[in-house]
Amino acid sequence: MNKQKILFLSPLREGWKEQIELLKAEFTDIEFVTKEDTDHILSLLPEAMGIIPFRITSEQVLSAKNLKIIFIPWSGTDALPLDTIRKCGCMLANTHGNASSVAEHAVTLALAAMHRIIPYHQDLQQGLWHGFVKGFSESDQWMRLTGKRCTILGAGEIGSLLAKILHEGFQCEVKGWKKHPVLDSLPFFDSIETDLHQAVLDAEIVFITLPLTESTKDLFNQDNIDWLTNKLIINTGRATILNEIALYKALQEKFILYAGLDVWYDYPIDKQEPKYPSKLPFHVLPNVVISPHIGGYSREGQYQMLLDTMANIRAYLKTGKPIWQVNLEKGY
């Protein structure tokens, strides 16, 4: 009798091989197959009960006739063929192991922008000074994060951890935004709004930690980008939550004071470099701090995602349900 198969479709990174060996020892009735085991792993898709993908297409999902579950070792689902997965009736499990890393990176972007770290660094590399050394110019002053009014769009894993950092560490007033009302108060949020305009109205800093869905794409666009006037915007969610053209114009004309951006509109294909992150020159704007979608890529965050993936696999094999199951109708 053939064993049920779980396929690891992406190349194994550090730590994965050892964890897979532990699975093999624990679940001897399951065959765990990696790309290191065969050069033709995609040919095994019709036999797969579960897969851990890197990139996966609708055609590959449809070819996996016995597929019961997909385990993704990250959180975002917007790059997956969700319609096909829904129609096939299989489950989708994700992880949130890098949530604390993304929250920390969001604060880092805010501090870098408000403290003007990058222009100060670049100028001092050229021997150019700022501040009291130069004569107490007000134009050289930077802003503190402490005590600011902050709004977090998205009160999930990342948003909740970010709220804790801002509330407890920087004594910020923290407002959250969710599309649907919550019955109970959420820890570290002073209030939760369901009206987007009200949520950002009085904020000095707006953090975006939302997933990308049909309802969050172009959440801010040409019609309402002015709601973000005179604010600092930090986006570690997905780029297209902010309309590309509207955001660029607002930053170029300095309606939005500063932005810290970790998520982008244009990514390299097959490691093509150099590649700018947008068709618009965000990278030359003086009021923008940018990073290459690296918020969750800490050593610790990546290892926790590995452990969470293994926990999902174990839970499914023991109970028929993963720990973190994606709602396929909502997309998160």
C-alpha positions in Angstrom: 0.0 0.0 0.0 1.4 3.4 -1.0 1.9 5.9 1.8 0.3 9.3 1.7 2.7 12.0 0.5 3.6 15.5 1.7 5.8 17.3 -0.8 8.2 20.1 0.0 8.3 21.9 -3.4 10.9 24.7 -2.6 14.6 24.3 -2.0 15.3 23.5 1.7 16.8 26.4 3.6 18.8 26.2 6.8 17.1 24.1 9.5 14.4 22.5 7.3 16.1 19.2 6.6 16.6 18.5 10.3 12.9 19.3 11.1 11.7 17.1 8.2 13.7 14.2 9.6 11.9 14.6 12.9 8.6 14.4 11.0 9.7 11.3 9.3 10.6 9.6 12.6 7.3 10.7 14.2 4.9 9.9 11.3 6.2 6.7 9.7 3.0 6.1 7.8 3.5 9.4 5.8 6.1 9.8 3.0 7.8 13.2 3.2 9.4 14.1 -0.2 11.7 17.1 -0.8 13.4 18.5 -3.9 16.6 16.9 -2.6 15.0 13.5 -2.9 14.0 13.7 -6.5 14.5 15.9 -9.6 10.9 15.3 -10.6 9.0 16.3 -7.6 6.2 18.0 -9.6 5.4 14.7 -11.2 4.3 13.5 -7.7 1.7 16.2 -7.4 -1.2 13.8 -8.3 -0.2 11.7 -5.4 0.2 14.5 -2.8 -2.0 14.8 0.2 -0.2 17.9 1.3 2.3 20.4 -0.2 4.6 23.1 1.1 5.0 25.4 -1.9 7.3 28.2 -2.9 5.3 29.3 -5.9 2.2 27.4 -7.0 -0.1 27.8 -10.0 -3.7 26.9 -10.6 -2.6 24.2 -12.9 -0.4 22.6 -10.3 -3.3 22.7 -7.7 -5.7 21.1 -10.2 -3.2 18.4 -11.0 -2.9 17.4 -7.3 -6.1 15.2 -7.4 -5.7 14.0 -3.8 -4.7 17.3 -2.3 -6.2 17.9 1.1 -4.1 20.8 2.5 -1.5 23.4 1.5 0.9 24.6 4.1 2.5 28.0 3.4 5.5 29.0 5.6 4.5 32.6 5.6 1.3 34.6 6.2 0.2 36.5 3.1 -2.0 34.6 0.6 -2.5 37.2 -2.1 0.0 35.5 -4.5 -1.8 32.2 -4.3 -4.5 31.0 -6.7 -7.2 31.2 -4.0 -10.2 30.7 -6.3 -8.7 27.4 -7.5 -7.9 26.3 -4.0 -11.4 27.1 -2.9 -12.9 25.1 -5.8 -10.7 22.1 -5.0 -12.0 22.1 -1.5 -8.6 21.7 0.2 -7.5 23.6 3.3 -4.9 26.3 3.4 -2.7 26.8 6.5 -0.3 29.7 7.1 2.0 30.9 9.8 2.6 34.1 11.8 6.1 33.3 13.1 7.6 36.5 11.7 4.9 38.8 13.0 7.0 40.3 15.8 9.8 40.9 13.3 7.5 42.8 11.0 6.1 44.9 13.9 9.7 45.7 15.0 10.6 46.7 11.4 7.6 49.0 11.2 8.8 50.8 14.2 12.3 50.9 12.8 11.0 52.6 9.6 9.1 55.1 11.6 12.1 56.0 13.8 14.4 56.2 10.8 12.1 58.6 9.0 11.3 60.7 12.1 14.9 60.8 13.3 16.1 61.5 9.7 18.8 58.9 10.2 19.4 58.3 6.4 20.0 62.0 5.4 22.1 62.6 8.5 24.2 59.5 7.8 24.6 60.3 4.1 25.6 63.9 4.9 28.1 63.0 7.6 29.7 60.5 5.1 30.5 63.7 3.2 31.7 65.6 6.3 28.5 67.7 6.4 27.1 68.3 9.9 23.7 69.1 11.3 22.2 70.3 14.6 23.9 72.3 17.4 27.3 71.8 15.8 26.1 73.7 12.9 24.4 76.5 14.8 21.0 75.3 16.2 19.0 75.5 12.9 15.3 74.5 13.4 15.4 72.8 10.0 17.9 70.3 11.4 15.5 69.1 14.2 13.9 65.6 14.1 10.7 64.3 15.6 10.2 61.8 18.5 7.9 58.8 18.3 7.1 59.0 22.0 3.6 60.2 22.8 2.4 60.4 19.2 -1.2 59.6 18.1 -0.9 56.4 16.0 -3.5 54.5 14.0 -2.9 50.9 13.0 -4.9 49.7 10.0 -5.3 46.0 10.7 -5.4 44.6 14.3 -4.3 41.0 13.5 -1.1 39.3 14.7 1.3 42.1 13.4 -1.0 45.0 14.3 -1.5 43.7 17.9 2.2 43.2 18.5 2.9 46.7 17.0 0.2 48.2 19.3 2.0 46.7 22.3 5.4 48.2 21.3 3.9 51.6 20.6 1.6 51.7 23.7 4.0 50.2 26.2 7.3 51.3 24.8 6.6 54.7 23.5 3.5 55.8 25.4 1.6 56.4 22.2 -2.1 56.8 21.9 -3.0 53.8 19.7 -6.2 53.5 17.6 -7.0 50.5 15.5 -9.1 50.0 12.4 -11.1 46.9 11.5 -13.7 46.5 8.8 -16.1 44.8 11.2 -16.9 45.7 14.9 -15.3 43.8 17.7 -17.3 42.8 20.7 -14.5 43.2 23.3 -11.7 45.7 23.7 -8.3 44.6 22.3 -5.2 44.8 24.4 -2.9 47.8 23.9 -5.5 49.6 21.6 -7.1 52.7 23.2 -10.0 52.3 20.7 -11.1 50.4 17.6 -12.8 52.2 14.7 -14.7 50.7 11.8 -14.9 54.0 9.9 -11.6 54.4 7.9 -11.8 58.2 7.8 -12.4 58.5 11.5 -9.6 56.0 12.2 -7.0 58.2 10.5 -8.5 61.6 11.0 -6.5 62.7 14.1 -3.5 60.3 13.7 0.0 61.7 13.4 1.3 58.3 12.2 -0.6 55.6 10.2 0.8 52.1 10.2 -0.6 49.7 7.6 -0.4 46.0 8.5 -3.4 44.8 6.5 -3.4 41.7 4.2 -4.2 42.4 0.5 -7.7 41.4 -0.4 -10.3 42.7 -2.9 -11.6 45.0 -0.2 -8.2 46.5 0.8 -6.7 47.0 -2.6 -6.5 50.7 -3.4 -7.9 51.4 0.1 -6.3 54.8 -0.3 -6.6 56.2 -3.8 -6.9 59.5 -5.7 -10.2 60.2 -4.0 -9.2 59.8 -0.4 -5.4 60.1 -0.3 -5.9 63.6 1.2 -7.1 61.9 4.4 -3.3 61.2 5.0 -2.3 64.8 4.7 0.4 65.9 7.2 0.9 62.4 8.4 3.7 59.8 8.5 2.8 56.6 6.7 4.4 53.2 7.4 3.4 50.3 5.1 4.5 46.8 6.0 1.3 45.2 4.7 1.0 45.2 0.9 2.0 48.0 -1.5 -1.3 48.2 -3.5 -3.3 49.0 -0.4 -2.0 52.5 -1.3 -2.6 53.4 -4.9 0.9 53.8 -6.5 0.3 57.0 -8.4 -1.7 58.7 -5.6 0.9 57.9 -3.0 3.8 59.1 -5.1 2.1 62.4 -5.9 1.2 63.0 -2.2 4.8 62.4 -1.2 6.3 64.4 -4.1 4.1 67.3 -3.2 4.7 66.7 0.5 1.0 66.4 1.4 2.2 63.2 3.2 5.1 64.3 5.4 7.1 61.1 5.4 6.7 57.4 4.4 8.4 54.3 5.4 7.8 51.6 2.8 8.8 47.9 3.0 6.3 46.6 0.4 6.4 47.4 -3.3 4.7 47.6 -6.7 7.4 46.0 -8.9 9.5 43.1 -7.9 12.5 41.5 -9.6 11.7 38.4 -11.7 14.1 35.5 -11.4 16.5 37.7 -9.3 16.8 40.3 -12.0 18.9 43.3 -10.8 19.1 46.2 -10.7 15.3 46.6 -10.4 13.6 49.6 -8.9 10.6 48.9 -6.7 8.2 51.0 -8.7 7.8 52.5 -12.1 7.7 55.8 -10.2 10.9 57.1 -8.6 10.0 56.7 -4.9 13.7 55.9 -4.3 14.8 59.5 -4.9 12.2 61.3 -2.8 13.8 62.9 0.3 10.9 62.2 2.5 10.8 58.4 2.0 12.7 55.6 3.8 12.6 52.3 1.8 13.5 48.7 2.4 13.2 45.7 0.1 10.3 43.8 1.6 12.6 42.6 4.4 10.3 43.2 7.4 9.8 39.6 8.3 13.2 38.3 7.2 15.0 38.3 10.5 16.9 35.2 11.4 14.6 34.6 14.3 11.5 35.3 12.3 12.4 32.9 9.6 13.2 30.1 12.1 9.9 30.6 13.9 8.1 30.3 10.6 9.8 27.0 10.0 8.7 25.8 13.5 5.2 27.1 12.9 5.0 25.2 9.6 6.1 22.0 11.3 3.5 22.6 14.1 0.8 23.0 11.4 1.8 19.8 9.8 1.9 17.9 13.1 -1.5 19.3 14.1 -3.1 18.3 10.8 -1.7 14.8 10.8 -2.9 14.3 14.4 -6.3 16.0 14.4 -7.2 16.7 10.7 -6.9 20.5 11.3 -3.8 22.8 11.3 -3.3 25.3 14.1 -3.5 28.4 11.8 -6.1 27.9 9.0 -6.8 30.5 6.4 -10.4 31.5 5.9 -10.5 31.1 2.1 -13.5 33.3 1.7 -11.8 36.2 3.4 -8.3 35.4 2.1 -6.6 35.6 5.5 
